[in-house]
Amino acid sequence: MAGPSLRPHVHWAQRHRELFLRVDLSDVRNPDITITDNVLHFRAQGHGAKGDNIYEFEIEFLEPVEPKPVCRMTQRQLNITVQKKESNWWERLTKQEKRPLFLAPDFDRWLDESDAEMELKEKEEEEINKMKIESRVPKDPFKHLKKGYLIMYNLVQFLGFSWIFVNMTVRLFILGKGNMKIHLLSKTFGFLCLTDSFYDTFHTISDMMYFCQTLALMEIMNSLIGLVRSPLIPSLVQVVFGRNFVLFVILGTLEEMQSKPVVFFIFYFWSITELFRYPYYMLSCIGIEWKPLTWLRYTVWIPLYPLGVLAEAVCIVQSIPIFSETGKFSLGLPNPLNVTIQFPFVLQIYLIALFLGIFVNFRHLYKQRKHHLGPKKRKMK
């Protein structure tokens, strides 16, 4: 059974608008702090002058205060801030003239009335200067229009990639199970039916993917004109020399590549990543942060990014023999040596740059993840 409750040592100080109470208790547990009828009631278990025990006290304030105190606990003490209802200087803390034995001034925070008035004036001047500086900054008349555009852009992209993801998932789990029967029927009746969820991905999804990736070019423009804080070069590399190169140059120009199973994996990895990226940016435009979405936005890239790069690399490797055979995009230069720039050679250089870029992008994405999800530094009291 716990022993009788004791009073802790309490130190106090004031400002014109606030009261500060410092309770000398360490390892405080189960604090119960309320203000009723202008009386502060305190009860908590902690380690004080009489060891680990239950400590409690009551203070009836000299003048009216707000009934909602603000408490902050540290390992060594508990701090209570109480707001005065009227901004003025009190001659003492308690209604009773004789100061309680457990109560003493907090000389670390103690100020005379004149010093407190100077501090108050300094704060007021600081607020006035801040308002003057803010008033000098020109307001953007198109702020709401820009925000509306960014919200609509991210919403459209989210809906587009959601359609791609749902369509591919449904085809994978429903049509994929009937492939054997369909192929048997095709052989029996002598017709070709491209209904396999892997082999006809491009023919069913390409229109929407073309739309989304063409619209993604706006991200470069958004960065260029300063609508978003994303750096221009990474956006340019990812959109133009990354996905759009694979989509428009490799897959869009070679019919032989459009029926490859690797197309399914490329489109699937792209769509999953964007299911979390675009909603995150859309909510950020209106100042909303949903922690689970933030975690997914800066976590799903860890497995999906290398898988996506690997799928793109496989696609390029499979296309090199086709480009070598057809000579498409190879450039012959009019010169005495009759030099021809072979496009397969360009693709080989692109593959090297693709894998080298993994380390650069991984470092950039890891820094972003650490910035948004890393542990917050605690302020030292």
DRENVOLO-84150 format. One record per residue (C-alpha): residue number from 0; residue in three letters; chain; x, y, z. Coordinates in steps of 0.02 Angstrom, whole numbers, plus 50000, padded with zeros to 5 digits. Each point is the difference from the previous one (the first is absolute). Layout:
- NUM | Ala | A | X | Y | Z
...
# end
This chain:
- 0 | Met | A | 50000 | 50000 | 50000
- 1 | Ala | A | 50067 | 50171 | 49954
- 2 | Gly | A | 50044 | 50119 | 50141
- 3 | Pro | A | 49920 | 50170 | 50031
- 4 | Ser | A | 50015 | 50129 | 49862
- 5 | Leu | A | 50134 | 50134 | 50013
- 6 | Arg | A | 50025 | 50173 | 49929
- 7 | Pro | A | 50140 | 50024 | 49872
- 8 | His | A | 50107 | 50154 | 49985
- 9 | Val | A | 49919 | 50121 | 49877
- 10 | His | A | 50086 | 50152 | 49924
- 11 | Trp | A | 49902 | 50137 | 49912
- 12 | Ala | A | 50026 | 50152 | 49889
- 13 | Gln | A | 49885 | 50112 | 49900
- 14 | Arg | A | 49981 | 50111 | 49849
- 15 | His | A | 49859 | 50120 | 49962
- 16 | Arg | A | 49902 | 49863 | 49912
- 17 | Glu | A | 50068 | 49838 | 50072
- 18 | Leu | A | 50044 | 49906 | 50159
- 19 | Phe | A | 50140 | 49872 | 50005
- 20 | Leu | A | 50006 | 49859 | 50128
- 21 | Arg | A | 50146 | 49879 | 50013
- 22 | Val | A | 49966 | 49845 | 50103
- 23 | Asp | A | 50158 | 49914 | 50064
- 24 | Leu | A | 49951 | 49820 | 49964
- 25 | Ser | A | 50095 | 49878 | 49892
- 26 | Asp | A | 49931 | 49847 | 49910
- 27 | Val | A | 49823 | 50068 | 50016
- 28 | Arg | A | 49861 | 49872 | 49973
- 29 | Asn | A | 49812 | 50019 | 49986
- 30 | Pro | A | 49991 | 50190 | 50020
- 31 | Asp | A | 49828 | 50072 | 50037
- 32 | Ile | A | 50000 | 50189 | 49978
- 33 | Thr | A | 49838 | 50100 | 49993
- 34 | Ile | A | 49939 | 50176 | 50036
- 35 | Thr | A | 49829 | 50013 | 50082
- 36 | Asp | A | 49926 | 50161 | 50073
- 37 | Asn | A | 50167 | 50087 | 49975
- 38 | Val | A | 50090 | 49867 | 50103
- 39 | Leu | A | 50136 | 49892 | 49924
- 40 | His | A | 49994 | 49820 | 50060
- 41 | Phe | A | 50157 | 49895 | 49977
- 42 | Arg | A | 50024 | 49815 | 50036
- 43 | Ala | A | 50135 | 49886 | 49929
- 44 | Gln | A | 50118 | 49862 | 50045
- 45 | Gly | A | 50184 | 50034 | 49982
- 46 | His | A | 50169 | 50013 | 50084
- 47 | Gly | A | 50017 | 50155 | 50108
- 48 | Ala | A | 50080 | 50056 | 50163
- 49 | Lys | A | 49916 | 49856 | 50094
- 50 | Gly | A | 50043 | 49867 | 49873
- 51 | Asp | A | 49877 | 49914 | 49884
- 52 | Asn | A | 49826 | 50042 | 50060
- 53 | Ile | A | 49835 | 50083 | 49959
- 54 | Tyr | A | 50016 | 50190 | 50004
- 55 | Glu | A | 49859 | 50125 | 49995
- 56 | Phe | A | 49963 | 50184 | 50031
- 57 | Glu | A | 49870 | 50135 | 49969
- 58 | Ile | A | 50024 | 50182 | 49952
- 59 | Glu | A | 49859 | 50127 | 50004
- 60 | Phe | A | 50056 | 50137 | 49881
- 61 | Leu | A | 49993 | 50184 | 50044
- 62 | Glu | A | 49899 | 50046 | 49845
- 63 | Pro | A | 49900 | 49903 | 49868
- 64 | Val | A | 50095 | 49884 | 49882
- 65 | Glu | A | 49954 | 49893 | 49851
- 66 | Pro | A | 49941 | 49826 | 50050
- 67 | Lys | A | 50114 | 49905 | 49880
- 68 | Pro | A | 50181 | 49987 | 50058
- 69 | Val | A | 50138 | 49943 | 49883
- 70 | Cys | A | 50118 | 49868 | 50070
- 71 | Arg | A | 50169 | 49941 | 49939
- 72 | Met | A | 50093 | 49858 | 50085
- 73 | Thr | A | 50185 | 49967 | 49996
- 74 | Gln | A | 50098 | 49865 | 50086
- 75 | Arg | A | 50048 | 50118 | 50142
- 76 | Gln | A | 49850 | 50115 | 50022
- 77 | Leu | A | 49823 | 50047 | 49948
- 78 | Asn | A | 49960 | 50173 | 49931
- 79 | Ile | A | 49825 | 50077 | 50005
- 80 | Thr | A | 49950 | 50156 | 49905
- 81 | Val | A | 49839 | 50090 | 50047
- 82 | Gln | A | 49925 | 50143 | 49901
- 83 | Lys | A | 49933 | 50152 | 50094
- 84 | Lys | A | 49827 | 50058 | 49948
- 85 | Glu | A | 50059 | 50181 | 50005
- 86 | Ser | A | 50172 | 50062 | 49954
- 87 | Asn | A | 50069 | 50083 | 50157
- 88 | Trp | A | 50133 | 49981 | 50134
- 89 | Trp | A | 49957 | 49907 | 50160
- 90 | Glu | A | 50074 | 50050 | 50167
- 91 | Arg | A | 50000 | 49817 | 50052
- 92 | Leu | A | 49945 | 49831 | 49933
- 93 | Thr | A | 49873 | 49939 | 50128
- 94 | Lys | A | 49842 | 50076 | 50069
- 95 | Gln | A | 50062 | 49972 | 50177
- 96 | Glu | A | 50125 | 50131 | 50053
- 97 | Lys | A | 50118 | 49879 | 50087
- 98 | Arg | A | 50102 | 49902 | 49874
- 99 | Pro | A | 49985 | 49809 | 50018
- 100 | Leu | A | 50159 | 49915 | 50061
- 101 | Phe | A | 50014 | 49890 | 49846
- 102 | Leu | A | 49995 | 50151 | 49881
- 103 | Ala | A | 50153 | 50103 | 49954
- 104 | Pro | A | 50051 | 50122 | 49861
- 105 | Asp | A | 50079 | 49927 | 49843
- 106 | Phe | A | 50153 | 50112 | 49989
- 107 | Asp | A | 50050 | 49922 | 49833
- 108 | Arg | A | 49845 | 50079 | 49921
- 109 | Trp | A | 49965 | 50141 | 50123
- 110 | Leu | A | 49979 | 50177 | 49932
- 111 | Asp | A | 49949 | 50161 | 50083
- 112 | Glu | A | 49847 | 50090 | 49932
- 113 | Ser | A | 50106 | 50127 | 49906
- 114 | Asp | A | 50107 | 49862 | 49922
- 115 | Ala | A | 49843 | 49905 | 49951
- 116 | Glu | A | 49928 | 50157 | 49920
- 117 | Met | A | 50159 | 50021 | 49897
- 118 | Glu | A | 49989 | 49818 | 49946
- 119 | Leu | A | 49818 | 50024 | 49952
- 120 | Lys | A | 50041 | 50155 | 49899
- 121 | Glu | A | 50140 | 49908 | 49910
- 122 | Lys | A | 49879 | 49861 | 49953
- 123 | Glu | A | 49871 | 50124 | 49938
- 124 | Glu | A | 50131 | 50091 | 49897
- 125 | Glu | A | 50059 | 49835 | 49929
- 126 | Glu | A | 49822 | 49955 | 49948
- 127 | Ile | A | 49975 | 50172 | 49922
- 128 | Asn | A | 50162 | 49985 | 49901
- 129 | Lys | A | 49949 | 49826 | 49943
- 130 | Met | A | 49833 | 50067 | 49939
- 131 | Lys | A | 50088 | 50141 | 49908
- 132 | Ile | A | 50117 | 49878 | 49913
- 133 | Glu | A | 49854 | 49888 | 49951
- 134 | Ser | A | 49904 | 50149 | 49933
- 135 | Arg | A | 50147 | 50045 | 49887
- 136 | Val | A | 50001 | 49830 | 49919
- 137 | Pro | A | 49890 | 50011 | 49844
- 138 | Lys | A | 49852 | 49884 | 50002
- 139 | Asp | A | 49981 | 49881 | 49854
- 140 | Pro | A | 49831 | 50037 | 49917
- 141 | Phe | A | 50005 | 49829 | 49914
- 142 | Lys | A | 50037 | 49900 | 50159
- 143 | His | A | 49831 | 49914 | 50007
- 144 | Leu | A | 50000 | 49970 | 49812
- 145 | Lys | A | 50170 | 49916 | 50010
- 146 | Lys | A | 49946 | 49894 | 50147
- 147 | Gly | A | 49842 | 49947 | 49909
- 148 | Tyr | A | 50101 | 49952 | 49846
- 149 | Leu | A | 50122 | 49894 | 50103
- 150 | Ile | A | 49856 | 49913 | 50089
- 151 | Met | A | 49914 | 49959 | 49835
- 152 | Tyr | A | 50163 | 49943 | 49920
- 153 | Asn | A | 50041 | 49879 | 50141
- 154 | Leu | A | 49819 | 49940 | 50009
- 155 | Val | A | 49994 | 49961 | 49813
- 156 | Gln | A | 50166 | 49908 | 50007
- 157 | Phe | A | 49942 | 49901 | 50153
- 158 | Leu | A | 49839 | 49949 | 49913
- 159 | Gly | A | 50095 | 49952 | 49842
- 160 | Phe | A | 50126 | 49889 | 50088
- 161 | Ser | A | 49864 | 49929 | 50111
- 162 | Trp | A | 49906 | 49945 | 49843
- 163 | Ile | A | 50159 | 49919 | 49935
- 164 | Phe | A | 50035 | 49910 | 50164
- 165 | Val | A | 49821 | 49937 | 50024
- 166 | Asn | A | 49984 | 49946 | 49819
- 167 | Met | A | 50163 | 49903 | 50003
- 168 | Thr | A | 49961 | 49921 | 50169
- 169 | Val | A | 49827 | 49942 | 49944
- 170 | Arg | A | 50071 | 49928 | 49839
- 171 | Leu | A | 50139 | 49913 | 50096
- 172 | Phe | A | 49886 | 49912 | 50124
- 173 | Ile | A | 49849 | 49968 | 49888
- 174 | Leu | A | 50062 | 49979 | 49822
- 175 | Gly | A | 50164 | 49923 | 50053
- 176 | Lys | A | 49910 | 49845 | 50068
- 177 | Gly | A | 49914 | 49965 | 49836
- 178 | Asn | A | 50153 | 50007 | 49888
- 179 | Met | A | 50013 | 49812 | 49978
- 180 | Lys | A | 49819 | 49981 | 49941
- 181 | Ile | A | 50014 | 50150 | 49886
- 182 | His | A | 50159 | 49937 | 49917
- 183 | Leu | A | 49921 | 49828 | 49974
- 184 | Leu | A | 49848 | 50081 | 49918
- 185 | Ser | A | 50115 | 50106 | 49892
- 186 | Lys | A | 50091 | 49847 | 49936
- 187 | Thr | A | 49838 | 49904 | 49973
- 188 | Phe | A | 49909 | 50133 | 49901
- 189 | Gly | A | 50152 | 50072 | 49914
- 190 | Phe | A | 49997 | 50180 | 50061
- 191 | Leu | A | 50120 | 50102 | 50104
- 192 | Cys | A | 49933 | 50077 | 50159
- 193 | Leu | A | 50115 | 50120 | 50094
- 194 | Thr | A | 49913 | 49993 | 50167
- 195 | Asp | A | 50147 | 49951 | 50110
- 196 | Ser | A | 50022 | 50128 | 50139
- 197 | Phe | A | 50188 | 50005 | 49967
- 198 | Tyr | A | 50009 | 49997 | 49811
- 199 | Asp | A | 49867 | 50129 | 49955
- 200 | Thr | A | 50039 | 50129 | 50135
- 201 | Phe | A | 50060 | 50130 | 49875
- 202 | His | A | 49846 | 49984 | 49889
- 203 | Thr | A | 49878 | 50026 | 50144
- 204 | Ile | A | 50095 | 50125 | 50109
- 205 | Ser | A | 50109 | 50100 | 49880
- 206 | Asp | A | 49872 | 50137 | 49961
- 207 | Met | A | 49980 | 50047 | 50183
- 208 | Met | A | 50187 | 49984 | 50032
- 209 | Tyr | A | 50035 | 50113 | 49850
- 210 | Phe | A | 49880 | 50128 | 50072
- 211 | Cys | A | 50074 | 49995 | 50177
- 212 | Gln | A | 50180 | 50007 | 49943
- 213 | Thr | A | 49967 | 50139 | 49875
- 214 | Leu | A | 49913 | 50098 | 50138
- 215 | Ala | A | 50151 | 49967 | 50111
- 216 | Leu | A | 50098 | 50119 | 49888
- 217 | Met | A | 49907 | 50138 | 50095
- 218 | Glu | A | 50107 | 49956 | 50151
- 219 | Ile | A | 50150 | 50070 | 49908
- 220 | Met | A | 49904 | 50159 | 49962
- 221 | Asn | A | 49940 | 50012 | 50181
- 222 | Ser | A | 50178 | 49990 | 50062
- 223 | Leu | A | 50064 | 50120 | 49866
- 224 | Ile | A | 49878 | 50140 | 50042
- 225 | Gly | A | 50013 | 49972 | 50188
- 226 | Leu | A | 49827 | 49929 | 50035
- 227 | Val | A | 50080 | 49859 | 50099
- 228 | Arg | A | 50165 | 49989 | 50094
- 229 | Ser | A | 50060 | 49844 | 49910
- 230 | Pro | A | 50169 | 50024 | 49914
- 231 | Leu | A | 49991 | 50011 | 49812
- 232 | Ile | A | 50139 | 49878 | 49951
- 233 | Pro | A | 49933 | 49846 | 50095
- 234 | Ser | A | 49825 | 50031 | 49929
- 235 | Leu | A | 50071 | 50016 | 49824
- 236 | Val | A | 50104 | 49841 | 50016
- 237 | Gln | A | 49860 | 49896 | 50076
- 238 | Val | A | 49861 | 50053 | 49882
- 239 | Val | A | 50086 | 50027 | 49832
- 240 | Phe | A | 50154 | 49890 | 50006
- 241 | Gly | A | 49921 | 49869 | 50112
- 242 | Arg | A | 49823 | 49940 | 49982
- 243 | Asn | A | 49954 | 50093 | 49842
- 244 | Phe | A | 50155 | 49936 | 49911
- 245 | Val | A | 49951 | 49820 | 50040
- 246 | Leu | A | 49816 | 50029 | 49962
- 247 | Phe | A | 50009 | 50102 | 49839
- 248 | Val | A | 50166 | 49949 | 49923
- 249 | Ile | A | 50017 | 49816 | 50049
- 250 | Leu | A | 49822 | 49938 | 50020
- 251 | Gly | A | 49910 | 50124 | 49890
- 252 | Thr | A | 50105 | 49970 | 49845
- 253 | Leu | A | 50032 | 49812 | 50009
- 254 | Glu | A | 49847 | 49890 | 49979
- 255 | Glu | A | 50108 | 49849 | 50044
- 256 | Met | A | 50027 | 50072 | 50174
- 257 | Gln | A | 49817 | 50039 | 50034
- 258 | Ser | A | 49954 | 49818 | 50033
- 259 | Lys | A | 50145 | 49965 | 50118
- 260 | Pro | A | 49955 | 49952 | 50181
- 261 | Val | A | 50124 | 50129 | 50064
- 262 | Val | A | 49877 | 50137 | 49949
- 263 | Phe | A | 49880 | 49940 | 50135
- 264 | Phe | A | 50131 | 50020 | 50136
- 265 | Ile | A | 50056 | 50171 | 49939
- 266 | Phe | A | 49823 | 50069 | 49999
- 267 | Tyr | A | 49955 | 49916 | 50165
- 268 | Phe | A | 50151 | 50069 | 50096
- 269 | Trp | A | 49971 | 50174 | 49928
- 270 | Ser | A | 49816 | 50003 | 50048
- 271 | Ile | A | 50026 | 49937 | 50179
- 272 | Thr | A | 50128 | 50136 | 50034
- 273 | Glu | A | 49884 | 50138 | 49938
- 274 | Leu | A | 49852 | 49937 | 50103
- 275 | Phe | A | 50087 | 50075 | 50152
- 276 | Arg | A | 50101 | 50142 | 49925
- 277 | Tyr | A | 49860 | 50100 | 49919
- 278 | Pro | A | 49876 | 49993 | 50148
- 279 | Tyr | A | 50141 | 50055 | 50115
- 280 | Tyr | A | 50037 | 50153 | 49892
- 281 | Met | A | 49814 | 50037 | 49979
- 282 | Leu | A | 49972 | 50005 | 50189
- 283 | Ser | A | 50159 | 50101 | 50024
- 284 | Cys | A | 49926 | 50136 | 49889
- 285 | Ile | A | 49863 | 50029 | 50128
- 286 | Gly | A | 50113 | 49981 | 50151
- 287 | Ile | A | 49943 | 49826 | 50053
- 288 | Glu | A | 50122 | 49866 | 50054
- 289 | Trp | A | 49936 | 49823 | 50027
- 290 | Lys | A | 50139 | 49905 | 50087
- 291 | Pro | A | 49963 | 49826 | 49925
- 292 | Leu | A | 50001 | 50076 | 49825
- 293 | Thr | A | 50162 | 50094 | 50037
- 294 | Trp | A | 50080 | 49839 | 50059
- 295 | Leu | A | 49944 | 49908 | 49843
- 296 | Arg | A | 50055 | 50142 | 49887
- 297 | Tyr | A | 50178 | 49994 | 50068
- 298 | Thr | A | 50011 | 49811 | 50026
- 299 | Val | A | 49923 | 49906 | 49851
- 300 | Trp | A | 50140 | 50061 | 49887
- 301 | Ile | A | 50125 | 49891 | 50095
- 302 | Pro | A | 49942 | 49839 | 49916
- 303 | Leu | A | 49911 | 50074 | 49849
- 304 | Tyr | A | 50137 | 50115 | 49934
- 305 | Pro | A | 50133 | 49865 | 49973
- 306 | Leu | A | 49867 | 49880 | 49934
- 307 | Gly | A | 49940 | 50132 | 49877
- 308 | Val | A | 50177 | 50039 | 49942
- 309 | Leu | A | 50034 | 49813 | 49978
- 310 | Ala | A | 49843 | 49980 | 49895
- 311 | Glu | A | 50048 | 50150 | 49892
- 312 | Ala | A | 50175 | 49928 | 49977
- 313 | Val | A | 49929 | 49831 | 49946
- 314 | Cys | A | 49889 | 50090 | 49875
- 315 | Ile | A | 50148 | 50094 | 49926
- 316 | Val | A | 50107 | 49843 | 49990
- 317 | Gln | A | 49860 | 49908 | 49909
- 318 | Ser | A | 49981 | 50144 | 49877
- 319 | Ile | A | 50184 | 50013 | 49951
- 320 | Pro | A | 49998 | 49850 | 49879
- 321 | Ile | A | 49842 | 50068 | 49918
- 322 | Phe | A | 50076 | 50172 | 49974
- 323 | Ser | A | 50159 | 49918 | 49932
- 324 | Glu | A | 49899 | 49899 | 49874
- 325 | Thr | A | 49887 | 50141 | 49942
- 326 | Gly | A | 50128 | 50142 | 50008
- 327 | Lys | A | 49864 | 50114 | 50069
- 328 | Phe | A | 50065 | 50165 | 50073
- 329 | Ser | A | 50178 | 49963 | 49944
- 330 | Leu | A | 50077 | 50157 | 49926
- 331 | Gly | A | 50119 | 50001 | 49852
- 332 | Leu | A | 50111 | 50154 | 49989
- 333 | Pro | A | 50062 | 50070 | 49832
- 334 | Asn | A | 50187 | 49988 | 50024
- 335 | Pro | A | 50150 | 49916 | 49911
- 336 | Leu | A | 50004 | 49858 | 50127
- 337 | Asn | A | 49813 | 49966 | 49979
- 338 | Val | A | 49975 | 49991 | 50189
- 339 | Thr | A | 49829 | 49943 | 50062
- 340 | Ile | A | 49938 | 50029 | 50176
- 341 | Gln | A | 49915 | 49837 | 50044
- 342 | Phe | A | 49848 | 50020 | 50113
- 343 | Pro | A | 50037 | 49835 | 50093
- 344 | Phe | A | 50165 | 50079 | 50053
- 345 | Val | A | 49903 | 50149 | 50068
- 346 | Leu | A | 49889 | 49879 | 50097
- 347 | Gln | A | 50153 | 49917 | 50075
- 348 | Ile | A | 50063 | 50169 | 50060
- 349 | Tyr | A | 49825 | 50034 | 50066
- 350 | Leu | A | 50004 | 49837 | 50100
- 351 | Ile | A | 50162 | 50050 | 50083
- 352 | Ala | A | 49929 | 50171 | 50044
- 353 | Leu | A | 49841 | 49916 | 50063
- 354 | Phe | A | 50092 | 49894 | 50127
- 355 | Leu | A | 50117 | 50141 | 50051
- 356 | Gly | A | 49847 | 50109 | 50029
- 357 | Ile | A | 49933 | 49874 | 50126
- 358 | Phe | A | 50129 | 50052 | 50129
- 359 | Val | A | 49971 | 50186 | 49972
- 360 | Asn | A | 49811 | 49984 | 50012
- 361 | Phe | A | 50009 | 49883 | 50148
- 362 | Arg | A | 50102 | 50129 | 50094
- 363 | His | A | 49877 | 50139 | 49956
- 364 | Leu | A | 49847 | 49895 | 50048
- 365 | Tyr | A | 50081 | 49943 | 50162
- 366 | Lys | A | 50034 | 50180 | 50050
- 367 | Gln | A | 49818 | 50043 | 49966
- 368 | Arg | A | 49942 | 49852 | 50103
- 369 | Lys | A | 50116 | 50046 | 50144
- 370 | His | A | 49937 | 50180 | 49994
- 371 | His | A | 49816 | 49952 | 50006
- 372 | Leu | A | 50005 | 49842 | 50106
- 373 | Gly | A | 50160 | 50018 | 50101
- 374 | Pro | A | 49995 | 50023 | 50190
- 375 | Lys | A | 49963 | 50176 | 50056
- 376 | Lys | A | 50133 | 50084 | 50104
- 377 | Arg | A | 49940 | 50035 | 50176
- 378 | Lys | A | 50025 | 50172 | 50069
- 379 | Met | A | 50110 | 50007 | 50155
- 380 | Lys | A | 49919 | 50084 | 50146
# end
